[in-house]
């Protein structure tokens, strides 16, 4: 009998540079520390970077899977706390927009993976066809937004496109790089005021991660900030978000 297949979540953003991949890898570390079994799918297929956050160099990646050279279990890499991740390529432009056949190969391969609690799909930023596709196959969508006005504007654009293209109405908001929760809630309310006016969707505020110098220090060393700075404000904030996901 197959083992359980858990929740599939996408973490996406309108704009690059909002810390999305950093959140995904550290979220996986926290979940793994709490005995949750986690896969990460690096869905930025042509500019993948999940391996960098773990300080690892995979032998194989999604390109090998799609080309039929390797099976899904042959490209999976194991990181700390039992985290398993599926690495993407870097600098392979043709994977920036998957064909229908390539999507079918990837989806059927992902369905072979069992025995996990969470599958976290780290999508590219923006509104490409790959972004729409990966969000369409997930159970829950998390949008990462920062106080940068461009991030807020682009987040609205992503919400609009995902709603129109996938029919999804429920989205989760994580505010990153906020100075405090008051600023985070202000950003959430800005998004909410626009979506309430123009889109028939529901936004759930799941939490924020404060500006924290330890994130930059850990990232430069290719280390996870949740592992090396367990008591730093950012780690405590992300733990709260993960607790909501588990509950």
Order of alpha helices (4+ residues) and beta strands (2+ residues): beta-alpha-beta-alpha-alpha-alpha-beta-beta-alpha-beta-alpha-beta-alpha-beta-alpha-beta-alpha-alpha-alpha
